[in-house]
Amino acid sequence: MGAGGGRTDEVSVPRRAAPVIEVERLQRKIVGVLSGTQVLGGAGTTTGLAISTLVAASISGSDAIGGLAQTSAVLGAAILALPAARLAARRGRRPALLLGYAVGTVGALVASVAVAAHSWPVLLCGLVMFGGGSAANLAGRYAATDLAHPRRRARSLSFVVWATTVGAVAGPNLADPAGRFAAAHGLPLGSGPFLLSAIVFGAASLGVFLGLRPDPLVVARAAELGREQPRLAADHCTGGATPTAVRATAWRSLRPSARLALAGVTLCHTAMVGMMSMTPVHMNHAGASLKVVGLVISLHVAAMYGASPLFGWMADRLGRVPVLAMGAALVVAAAGVAGMAPAADAPQLAAGLILLGFGWSAGVVSGSALLTESVPIEARPAAQGLSDLCMNVGGALGGVLAGIVLTTWSYAVLGLAVGFTALPLLVLCLFATLRPAT
């Protein structure tokens, strides 16, 4: 219906606000579809990542290269963040999520071949692409907020994050049977988990393709534009804003609350990746079995995702910033508990990583909700993509630096560094809570 023959067919939703009941019904469907694909995506991501550090260290003979394994996956997620956000801004959430899962599937297959070829450089390249699955899972949480009521936005986001628990907890424990299955069929033990990741990423792609209709971002944008002037609606429907303009709008829209949200999500994720990625290497120094390592990581992942509805409810009831401060405090506590644990003390390491998972959950859920409501809807995909970029670049740096710290000094020093990294966020949140917003 737009003039000029633009891509108005992509936005077939009426430009007036959709009826409340219909929007709520659609929101329930979207959350259900996203929850299902998050289960699959979480399983695919953690199955491969659970063994990536150990496999890379084994092939290369270097703990530092082992640390680069998870860092490569995080870097891949960072690289894909802005292209996926640009695609979401132009076409909606569904194409962006499909892109992430497709790249992740290819990366898992490349990683499997690299293990068979005993080539750690190819493995790292495959893990960069493997990060596409993680990028899609991260972007999925924002898709749950597009049609959510503002007072339930954090809870909607947290439910989708929570759904990842099933796959994320099962993933590390599927690595061992997947490896045995591969070995029984003449393949290297380490290639099995990556092959399983490729299968479940493909299943997640199919779920997004079939289930995420209509696209929530397209519906939300059409409903929002229906309350504005027709000329503005036509500009958006035809993609009149260039990617550069969208990114510039996102930067200009970053009020202090949005910058705090970006800092919170980035710091919590950086601390989590740094501490978590080196814990299997630390435990391996004491001869811990893959089963014990997998259990510790599973408990950590369960804390990350399983507690998210609680933190979502708290963020809606108590406010985003207080829960963000709670996340920073939990990260500091986790660094102390885990950092002081000997390599053979699996229970204490598990306790520290559970606290670390809680801190990540509180920080990411509250920070993501705060960011979403701090920018206008037309700038949200760009701002959210920027958030995922910062989050994953921080995680990649955290993994690299953690490997260097562990190799040069010790795991205890790593815990100290992680704790001090989270302290500035705690201070900023306390100041923001005590001082009224301007």
N, C-alpha and C positions, 0 to 999 in steps of 0.2 A: 504493500500500500504506500510505501515511501516513494517520493519523487526521485527521478534520476535512475531508476532501475537498479538500486543497490541491493545488498544481500539481505533484504527484508524477509526472505523466506526462512532464514535461520531464526527469526524471532516472530513466531506465529502467534504468540500470546497477546491478548488484547492489551493496549497500552494503559488502560485504567487498572487500578489496583484490583487484584483478584479477590473474590469473596473470602472472608476469613476462614470459614469452614473448609473450603476447597484447598486453601494454602496449607492449613494444618494437616489435612489428609495427605497432601503431596509431601509435606515435610516428614511425616512419619514414614512414608515410602522411601524417601531419599535416605533417611537415617538407617533404615533397614538394609537397603542395598549397600550403602557404604560400610555398614557394620560387617556384612558378609564378605565384601572384598577386602576389608581390613584384616579379617581372620586369615585369608589366603595370603595377602601381602605380607603380614607379619610372620607367618610360617616360612614363606620363601626367603625373607630377609634374614631372619635369625638362624635358619638352618645353614645357610652359606657362611654367615659371619661367625657362627660358633666355632667353626674349624679353620677359618681363613688365616688367623694369626699363627696357629700352630703349623698349618700346612706350609705357609710362606716361610716360617722360620726353619722348618725341616728341610725344605727344598734348597733354601739359600744358605743355611748354616749360620744365620745371623738373627739375633733377637731384634735388632734395629729394623731389618727388613720385615720381620714378623709384625712389628708395630705399624709398618707402612701398609699392611694388608687392609685393615679396617679403615685406615686413613684414606686409602684409595677409594673405597666405597663411599665414604663421606664426601670426598672431593667430587666424585661423580654426581652425587646428589646435589652438590652445590652448583656444579656446572650446568645441570639441567634446570635449576630452579627458575632462572629468568626466562629462558625460552618457553618453559611450561606456563609461566605466569602470563607471558605475552600471548600464547595460544589461548589461554583461558579468557583473557581480556577480549580477544577477537571472536572466539568461537564458543566459549563456554567451558565448564569443568570437564565434561566427558572427553573431548579430544585431548585435553591436557593430561588427564589420568591415563588414558590409553597410551599416550606417548611414553610416559614414565614406565609403565609395566612392560611395554614392548622392548624398550632399551634394556631394562633389567633382565628380561628373558634372554636376549642375545648375550648379555654379559655373563650370565650364569653358564651358558653353553661354552663360551670362550674360556671361562675359568676351568671348566671341567676338562677341556682339551689341554689346557696348560698344565694341569696336574698330571695328566697322562704323559705329556711331553717332558715333564720335569723341568719346566721353564718358569722361573719366578718372574721375569719381566713380563711375559705374556699373561701370567696370572694377575699381576697388578693392573695390567691394561684391561683384562676382563672384569676385574673388581671395580674399576672406574665406571664401566657400563652397568655393572651389577647395581651400583648406587641408584640407578633409575627407579628400581622398585621401591627403594627407601624414599626417594623424592615423591613418588606417587602416593605412598602411604601418608607422608607428611602433608601433602596438599589435600588429601581427602578430609582432613579435620576441618579445613576451611570451607569445604563444600557443604558441611553440615550446618554452617552458620548463615548461609545465604538467605534462607527462608525462615530462620528461627526468630521467635519473638525476642526482643532485646533483653527482657528479664529472664529468658531461659537460654540465652545464647551460649553461655559457658557450659551449661549442662548438656546441650545438644552436641557441642564440640567434644565434651568429655565422654559421652556415650560412645561416640565413634572411636575415640582413643582407647576406651575400655575394651571395645570389641577386639582390638589387636591382641589382647591378653591371651586368648585361646591359641592363636597361631604362634605368637611370640614365645609363649612358654613351651609349646609343643615342639617348636623348631629345633632348639639345641638338643633336645632329647631324641629327635628324629635323625640327627646326624649320624649316630652310631649305626642304627639299623640300615639306613640308606647306604652307608659305607660298606657294610657287610653284604648287602644285596649287590652292590657294584662289584665287589671282590668275587662273589660267587659266579658272576657272569664275565669274569676275565678282565675287569676294569680295575684301575687303582682304587684303593680304599678312599682316598680323598676326593675322588671325582663324583662319588655317589651323592653326597649332600648338594652339590651344585646342580646335578641333573634333576634332583627333586625340586630345587628352587625354581628351575626353568619351568617345570610342569605346573607348579602352583601359581607362578606369575602369569602364565598363560591362562589359567583358570580365572584369575582375578581380572584379566583383560576382558575375558568373555562376559563376566558378571557386570562390569562397567558398561560394556557395549550394549548389552541387552536390557539392563535394568535402570540405567541413569537417564530415563526419558520421562518427561521433558527435562532438560538441563536446568538445575536449580539456579545457577547464576543468570542464565538467560531469562528465566521467569522473574527473578528478583529485580533484575535491571529493567525489564519491561514494566513491571508494576511500579517501580520507583519513577521511571520516566513518564509514566502515565499521569503523574501528579505535577509534571513540569510542562513547559511550553512545547507544543508539537515540533517546533524547529529543533529544539535540543534533543528530543526523542529521535527524530530522523537522523541527526548527526551520529548518535550512538548506534542506532540500528544498522547504519551503513558502514560502521567502523570508521567514522570520520576522523577520530583522533588517531594520530600516528603513535607507534610504540614509544618514540622519544618523548612525545607529549605526555603519554600516560605515565612514563617513569618520572618526568619532571613534575607532573601533578602529584605523584606519590611523595616525592621529596618535599614539595612545598606544603603538603598536607600533614607532615610529621610534626604535630604539636608535641610539647614536652611529654605528655602521657604516651604518645606513640613511640617516642625515642626511648622512654623508660621500658616500654614493652619490648622493643627490639633488643635493648641491652640485657633485659632479664632472660629472654628466650635464648639469646646467644651465649651468655655466661653459664646458664644452667646446663645447656647442651655441651658446651666446651668442657666443663668440669666433669660431666658424666662420661663423655667419650674418653677423655684422658685417663680417668681412674679405671673405668671398666675395661678398656682395651688392653691394659697391662696386667690386669688381675690374672688371666689365664697363664701368662708368661711367668708371673711371680709364683703362682701355684705349681707350675711345671718344674721350677727350680727345686721344689721339695718332692718331686716325683708323683704329683697328684695324677690320678687316672682321668681319662676323658669323661668318664661318667660323673666323677666328683666335680670336675670343672663345669660340666654341663648343668649339673644341679645348682651350683652357685649362681651361674649366669641366668638360669631359669628363674630363680628366686628374685634376682635383681630385675629382670624383665617383667615378672609378675607385679612387682611393686611399682614399676614405671607406669604400667597401663591399668592394672587392677584397681588402683586407688583413685583413678582419674574422676569417676563420678562424684566421689566425696569432695575432691578439690573443686570440681565444677560447681557443685551445690554451694560450697563455701564462697567461691568467687562471686556467685550470683547474690548470695545473702549478705556476706561481709564486705564485699568489694574486691576489685581485681588487685589493687596494690597491696593490701595486707596479706593476701594469699601469696603474692609474688615474694614478699618479704619472708614469709614462712618457708617458701621454697629455698631461698638463699640460706636461711638458717639451717635447714635440713642438709644442704650440701656441705656446709661447714662441719656439721656434726658427723656426717658420713666420712669425710676426709680424715677426721681424727680417729674414728673407730677402725676403719679399714687400714689406714696408714700405719697404725701401731700393731697390726696383726702379723705374726710370723707366717712364712709361706706355707707351713704345714697346718696352720690353724684355720681350717675351712669354716667352722661355725662363726668365728669372729669376722672373717672376710665376708661371709654371707650376710651377717648383721649389718656390716658397713655398707655393702652394696644394696641392701634393702632400703636403708636410709637414703642412699644416693638415688635410688629409683623414686622414692617419695618426693625428694627435692626436685628431681627432673619433672615429675608429673605436676606438682604444684606450680612450678615456674612456667612450663610450657602451656598448660591449660589456661592459667590466669593471664599470662602474657599474650597468648594468641587472641583471647577474647578482648583484652584491652586494646590491642592493635586494631582488630576488626572494627570496633566501635569508635575508634579515634580518627578514622579517615572516611571520606564520603564513598559511596558505593562504586562510583566510576573509577576510583583510584585504588580500590581494595585489592584486585588481583596483582597490581604492580607492587603495592606495599607488602602484601603477603608473600609474593615472590622474593622481594628484597629481604624479608624476614627469614625465609628458608635459606636464601643465599648466605646471609650473615651467620645463621645457625650452623650450616654445614661447613662453611669456611672455618668458623671457630672450632667446630668438631675436628676438622682435618688438622688444623694447627695443634689442637689439643693432643691428638694421637701422635703426631710427629714429635712434639716436645716431650710427651710422656715417655716415648721410646728412648729419647736421648737422656732424660733424667734417670730412668731406670737403668740404662746401660752405664751411665757415668757415675751415678751415685747409688740410690736405692729406692725401693718402693715406699719407704717411710718418708723420704724427702719428697717424693711425688705427692703423697698425701698432704704434706705441709704446703706444697705449692698450690694444690687444688683448693685447700681451705682458704688461703690468702687471696686466691682469685675471686672467690665468691663474696668475700667481705665487703668490697665496695658496693656491690649490688644491694646487700642488706642495709648499708648506710643510706644509699639513695632512696630506697623504698621507705625507710623510717622517716626521712626528711619529707618525702612526698606525702606520706600519711599525716604527718603532724602539721604540714603547711597547706592551707587551702589552695585548690587549683586556681590558676589565673586564666 
